[in-house]
């Protein structure tokens, strides 16, 4: 049975149930209103997503304006090359093959000059070589009669495509000519199996090579003249930045381990940023190899000659990563649950901080050497101080057992002593577990000092290969 109940904002309908209670009757909503509400929520959600996307795009452009400039450069190149379609004299000269110029700009234009030059030369050489061989195969096949023509063409495509594909697995070819090998396969297959007559085939090959040369030339001119981004400069900057981060992380890790419990603690964000920078060194291998590969294609720019030893920066990066791996283990000592007592830490405090300070000074001096491209006159004295500090830490580490006095073991073999013996052994194990992280940290510091010598050797080799000048004073 239904009853009505007057409320302040209208009428509320309720229905009585058999047990005497009542339930509120909710009227069914209008389907049209539900549809409008759903449409409204969809539009609002879509607008929020678009707004968030625009905010991220704006932040990306603000963080690195060069990306925005690169987009404008690509748009400029495509707008210029489109003239081949809109100007009748140029269109008559190239016809529909003008589309190859546009395609070339799209696939060749890269962010840095070296990558654009690499792709341009690979595309031109691959197209020219494939077109030349395809014309030769077409001539031989046409002279062999209709019976053997498809056999010769098919066999040539099979052999050359297989050989070019296999060459892409060779590391040296894959690093520098992988794109050219792919273009060779594509062009040779298209030209070889095309059904054009000989005179049209020559014309098509000429037009395609010409438009590709025009497209690649336009890309390289715009890339080098308008706000150029040099891969060599990027590699140079990345290497010096990684060296600074490694030095900062080394100081931060050791200071974090030996800091007093009552000292002012930095915020987690600042502390993490201070001694976690070595992770950037660990993940930079792929970027370094890519930049070094592209830098070899670039002409001389800034302080770098055409034959600048870019491969030496890879050796420096490898030596930096060798030290960063030790820092990764060093960071594990900091986060270990088993920590040595404060009085034992103080025994190695000064010598450990001295090793980290001298080691980071050597790394920073090497970074300055690369930045200024001048030989350091005090690097050997800094290395000597680092070695002396490492030797002091080694001596302190050897004297560490004197601080550890395990409980004396009972000599008499009595039932009472047999009960005490397991307890004594347990007490010995507990202090030993406290010693392990501290001994590991000291050993890692000495290992880092040894591996830094590898960085010194790599930088000195770079100095000789790049003919660095001598610094006029001790400090650059």
N, C-alpha and C positions, 0 to 999 in steps of 0.2 A: 504494500500500500504506500502510495507516495504522499508526501506532505510538503508544504511550502514553508520557507523560513525567511523572514524579512531581514535583510542585512543592509548595511549602510550604502553599499555600492550596487545594489540590485537584488535579484531573487536567487537564492541558492536552493537547488533541488536535491532532496535526499530520498532514499528508499529504505524501508525497514526490512531486515532479514529475519529469518525464522527464530534466531536466538535472541531477538529483541534489540540488537544493535542496528545502526543505520550507516549507510554509505552515501558519499556525495556522488551525484551524477554529473559527469563532465560532458558537456555537449560536444558533439563531433565538430571538428573545425572544417571550414569550407575548403574544398580541394583547390580552388583558385587562390585562396590566401596562402595555403601551404606552398603552392608553386611559386608565388611571388616572394615568399619568405626564403625559399631555397635559392631562387635566382638572385635575391639580394645578397645572401651569404656567399654565393659563388662569386659575384662581382666584387664584393668587398675583399674576399680572400685573394682573388686574382690581383686586385689593385695592390694589396699588401706585398704579395710576392714580387710584383714588378717594381715596387718601390724599394724593397730590399735588394733586388738585383741591381737597380740603378745606384744605390748607395755603395754596394761592393765594387761596381765598375768605377765609380768616382774615386773611391779610396785607392783602387789599383792604379788609376791614372795619376793621383797625387803622389803615391809612394814612388812611382817610377815614370816620370813624364816621357822618357825615351820610348816607351811602348806606344804612347799616343802619337809621337812623332813618326814612329815606324808605320803605323796605320795610315797616316797622312801621306807618307812617301809611297806606299803601295798604291793608294788611291790615285796619286799624281801619275805614277807610271802607267796604270791602266787607262787613265783618261787620255794621256798622250798617245799611247799605242792604239787607242780606239779610233784615232784619226784615219788610220788605214781603211776603215770602213766608211767613214763619212766624207772623205775627200775623193772625188771621182777619179782623178789621175792616179792616185796611189792604189785605189781599188782595182782599176783596170790593169795596173802593172802586176799585182799579186793575186787578184781574184779572191776566191774563197780560202786560199792558203794563208790569207792574212790572219785567220783565226789562230794560226800557230804562234804568232807574235804575242797574242793575248794569253794563250795557254802557257807560253814560256814565262811571262811575267808572273803569272799566278804560282807556278811551281818552283821558280828559281829565286824569287825575292825572299831573302831571309833577314833576320834581325841584325846580324853583324856582317861586316864587309867580307870577312874571310869565308863565311858560309855561302854568301851570294857568289863570290868569285869561284869557289869550289864547284858549286852546282852549275854555274854558267859554263866553265871550261869543260866539265864532264858532259854537259848536254851538247855543246858544240862538237867536241871531239867524237863523242859516241854517235851523234847523228851523221857527221861527215864520214867516219870510217864505215858505219853500217850502210850508208847510201852508196859509197864507192864500191864496196863488196857486192851489194845487191845489184848494182848496175852490171858489174862483171858477171855475176851468176846469170842474170837475165840475158846478157849477150850470148854466153855459152849455151844456155838452154834453148834460146831461139834458133841457134845454128844447128842444133841436134835433131830437129824435126819434132813434130807434134807427139810422137810416140815416147820419146825420151825426155821431153821438156818437163812434164810434171815430176818425173823421177829425179831429175837433176835438182830441180827447185826444192822438192821435199827433202832430199838428202842433205842439201846445203843448209836448209833451215834446221834440220835435226842436229847436224854436226856443230855448226857455229853456235846455235842456241844452247846446246849442251855444254860446249866448252866455255862459253861466256858465263853460264850459270855456275859451273864448277869454280871459275875464277873468283866468284863472289865469296867462296868459303876460305880463300887464302887471306890470312889476317892483314897483310900489307896492302893487298888490293881492296879488301873490304873497307879498310880505314880511310882510303883516299879516293877510290874509283868505283865504289859500289853503285852510286847513282849513274855513272857513265856506262857501266856494264848493263844495267837495267834498260837504259835508253838505247843502247846498241841492240839488245834483243828485240825491243819493241819496234825500232825503225827498220831493222833488217827484215823482220817478219812481215811488216806492213808493205814494204817496197817489193820484196821478193814475190809474194803471193798476189800482188795486185795485177789486174788484167789489163793494164794500160799498154798501148802500143809504144814502141821504143822512143819515138819523138816526144810523146806525151809524158813518158816516164822521166826523161831527162828534164823536161820543163817542170814537172812536179817536184823532183828532187832539188832543182835549182831554187824554186820558190820557197820550199820549206827550209832549206838551209839559210837562205837570205833572211827570211822572217825571224828565224831563231836567232841569228846573229844580231839582227836589229833589236829584238826583245832583250837578249842578254846584255847588249851594250847599254841600252837604256837603263836597265836595272843597276848595273855597276856604276854608271855615271851618277845616278840619283843617290845611290847608297854611299858613295864616297864624297860627294859634294855637299849633301844636305845632312847636317848633324850626324856624321859617321860614327858608328859603333864598331871599334876594332876589337877583334877577338884576342889579339895579343895584349892589348891594354887591359882587357878584362881578366886574362890569365895572370898578368903581372899584379893587378890589384887584388885578385883572389889569393894569390900566394902570400903577399905581405900581410893581408888581413888575417889569414889563417895563422901566420907566425905570431902576430900580436895576441890573437885569441888563445893560442897554446900557452904563451908566456903568462897571460892573465889567469888562465885556468890552473896552471902549476902553482902560482902563488896562492890563489884562492883555496885550492884543495888542502895544502899544507897548513895554511893559517886556520882553516876551518877545523882541522883535526886537533891542533895544539892550542886552540883558543881556550881561555879560562871559562869555567862554568858560570862565573859571576859577571862576565863581561857583557856589554850591551850586544844583544843579538840583532843582526840585520833582518829586515823583512825577508820572508821566504822567496819572494820574487827577485829581489836584488841579489840575494845569496845564490839562487839558482842561476841567475844570469852571469854571476861573477865567475863561477868555476865549472860551468857546464858548456863553455864555448868550445872545448876540445871536440865535442860531438860534431861540430860543423867541419872540422878537419877530417873526421872519419868518413863523412858522407860526400866529400868533394872530389873523389877520384874520377867519377864519370864526367863531371863538369870540366875538370882539368884536362882530361884526355881529349874531349871534344874541342875545347878552346885551342889546345896545342895543335890539333890537326888542322883547324881552320886558319890559325895564325900563320902556318907555313905557306899559305896561298896569298897572303896579303903583301902588298908592296911596303917599302919603308915608310914609316910614319912616326912622328915624334922622335924620341931618342932611339928607336929601334930600326935597325937596318933590315934589308930584305932577307939576309941570311942569318938573322938573329937566332941563337941556339934555343928555340922554344922547347925542345925535348928535355933540356936540362931542368926546366921548371917541374917536369914530371918526376925527376929524381929527387928534387927538393921536396915535392909533395909527398913522395913515398917515405922519405926520411921523417917528415913531420908526422905522418900517420903512425910510423913506428913508435914515436914518443907518445902519441895520443892513445895508443893501445895500453901503454903502461899507466897513463892517467886514468883510463877506464878501470883498471884494477885498483889504482890508488883510491878512486872514488868508492870502490867497494869496501876498502878498509874504514873509510869514514862512516859509512852506513852500517857497519858490522855491529851486532848486538854485544859482542864480547869486546870490551875496551879495557886497556891497561889502566892501572891506578895512576892517579895524578903525579905521585912522586916518581914513578918510573917514566912517565911522559916527560917530566921536566929534565930527566937525564939526557934525553935526545932532542929536547926542544930547540936549543940554540943551534946545534949542528944541523938539524934537519931544515930549519928555516934558512940557515946560511946556504945550504946546498940549493934549495929552491930559489932563493933570491939570486944567487950567482948564475944558476942555470937559466932563469928567465932573462937575466941581463944579457947573456950570450945570445939568446934567441932574438931579443929586441934589437941588439946590435946588428945581427944578420939581417933583420928586417929593414933597418935603416940603410944598410949596405945596398940592398936590392932597390929600395926606394930612390936613393940618390945616385945609384949606379957608380959608386965610388968605393974603392977598397978601404976598409977600415984599418987604421994603424994600431988600434988597441984591442983587436979581437983576440990576439994570442995571449995577451995579459989577462983578459977576462976568462979565457979557457983555462989558463993556469990557476986562477983563483977558484974556478969551479972544481978543478981536479983536487986542489988542496982541501977544499971544503968537503968533497966526497971522501977523501982519505980520513979526515977528522971524524966524519960520521961513521966510517968503518971502524975506527979505533974505539969510538964510544959504544958501538954495537958489540964489539968483542968484550968490553968491560961490563956489559949488561948482566951476565950471570952472577957477578959479585953482589948485585942488589937482591938477588933471589936466594933466600935462605929457607930451604924446605925443612920441615920438622925432622929432627934426628930420628933415625930408625932404631928401635931397641935391638940390643945385641943378644941378650939371653933368649933362648928358645923356650919360653914358658907359655902356658895356656893364656895367661893374661896378655902377654906380648903379642900372641897370635891374633887376639881380638883387636889390638891397637893397630896392627899392621895394615889392614884394609882401609881403616879411617885415614891413616897417614898417606897412603897412596892416593886416595881420593882428594886430599888436600893438595897434594903435589900436582895432580891433573888440573885442578881449578886454576892455580896461578899460571900454569903453562898455557892454558887456553886464553888467559888474559894477555899473555906475552905475544901470542901469534900475530894479531893485527899490527902491533907496533913494530915487530921485527920485519913483517912483510912490507910495511910502509917504508922503513929505512932501506930495505933491499931494493925496492922499486925506485926510490930516489937515486940510489947509486946506479941503477940500470938506466934511468933517464939521462943521467949525466954522461954515461957511456954512449948512449944513442944520439945525444946532441952532437957528439963529435962527427957523426955521419952527416948531420945537417951542415956543419961547418965545412966538411970536405966537399959536399955538393955545391955549396955557395962559392967556395974558392974555385971550383972547376968552372962555374958560371962566370966568375970574374975573369978567368983566363980566356974562355971562349968568346965572351962578349967584349973583351978588352976594356974592362972598367979602368977608370983613371984613379990615381992615388988621391986620397983626401988631403986637403991642405993643412988640416989640424986633426987633433985627436978626436974631437967631437964633430959629427956631421950635423 
